[in-house]
Amino acid sequence: MPKLYYVYALRSLKDENLYVGATEDLRKRFRQHQDGTVQSTRNRRPLDLIYYEASLSAEDAFKREKYLKSAWGKRYLKNRLKAYLTG
């Protein structure tokens, strides 16, 4: 089975803002966010994993993360998750 790399979006239940990241181990990384060991989301917990994509290439995954953090990428995520975010 090939190694996968993930790009993911979390939603803070505290402030409802989104956080985008990339990782090799999605379960471990989400647990780190939930445990408060990730500085950028520590004060925004609790968090929900609301979106992820898998890629066979680390380079592709990290480029996608960069895109999703841009203005165009944020717009894409909000449109992609419109039903969830407004429901």
PyMOL commands that set and color helices and strands:
alter all, ss='L'
color gray80, all
select helices_A, chain A and resi 26-35+42-44+58-69+71-80+82-86
alter helices_A, ss='H'
color red, helices_A
select strands_A, chain A and resi 5-12+18-23+47-55
alter strands_A, ss='S'
color yellow, strands_A
deselect
rebuild
show_as cartoon
